[in-house]
Amino acid sequence: MKVKDLNGCEITVTNLDEAIRITAEYKEYEHINDRFSDLDKRLMNRYWTDMHEKLKKIKSKQSEQSRQSNRV
């Protein structure tokens, strides 16, 4: 599946659960180097949080579709 990031680039996701796990970790990372500006830190957090939320939304839709198809 493909997901568009904040920059409009399409990212190919081949393992949704793993992508959710990785983005959850990345959105919590902080720069070790103090030379990174606060803006850089905020932008990185925003990027990974956005991607994580998009992936969770896809997972939720897939789960809902699966539940609905199991009812029939």
C-alpha positions in Angstrom: 0.0 0.0 0.0 1.1 3.6 -0.4 0.8 6.4 2.1 1.5 10.1 1.4 3.8 11.8 3.9 3.6 15.5 5.0 5.7 16.4 2.0 3.4 14.7 -0.5 5.8 11.9 -1.2 4.3 8.4 -1.6 5.8 5.9 0.8 5.3 2.2 0.1 4.3 0.2 3.2 4.7 -3.6 2.9 4.1 -4.5 6.6 1.5 -2.2 8.2 2.0 -3.5 11.8 5.8 -3.1 11.6 5.4 0.4 10.1 3.1 1.4 13.0 5.6 0.1 15.5 8.5 1.9 13.9 6.7 5.3 13.5 5.6 5.0 17.2 9.2 4.8 18.2 10.4 7.5 15.8 7.9 10.0 17.0 9.3 9.7 20.5 13.0 10.2 19.5 14.8 13.3 20.3 18.0 14.8 18.9 21.1 14.1 21.0 23.0 16.9 19.3 22.1 20.3 20.8 22.9 22.0 17.5 19.5 21.0 16.1 17.1 23.8 16.4 13.8 23.6 18.2 12.2 24.0 14.8 14.0 20.8 13.5 12.8 18.9 16.6 9.2 20.0 16.1 9.2 19.2 12.4 10.6 15.7 13.0 8.0 15.0 15.7 5.2 16.4 13.5 6.3 14.3 10.5 6.5 11.0 12.4 3.3 11.7 14.4 1.4 12.4 11.2 2.7 9.2 9.5 1.9 7.2 12.7 -1.7 8.5 12.8 -2.2 7.8 9.0 -1.0 4.2 9.5 -3.2 3.6 12.5 -6.2 5.0 10.6 -5.5 2.5 7.7 -5.2 -0.3 10.3 -8.5 0.7 11.9 -10.3 0.7 8.5 -8.8 -2.7 7.7 -9.9 -4.1 11.0 -13.4 -2.7 10.6 -13.7 -4.2 7.1 -12.5 -7.5 8.4 -15.1 -7.5 11.2 -17.9 -6.6 8.7 -16.9 -9.4 6.3 -16.9 -11.9 9.1 -20.5 -11.0 10.1 -21.8 -11.9 6.6 
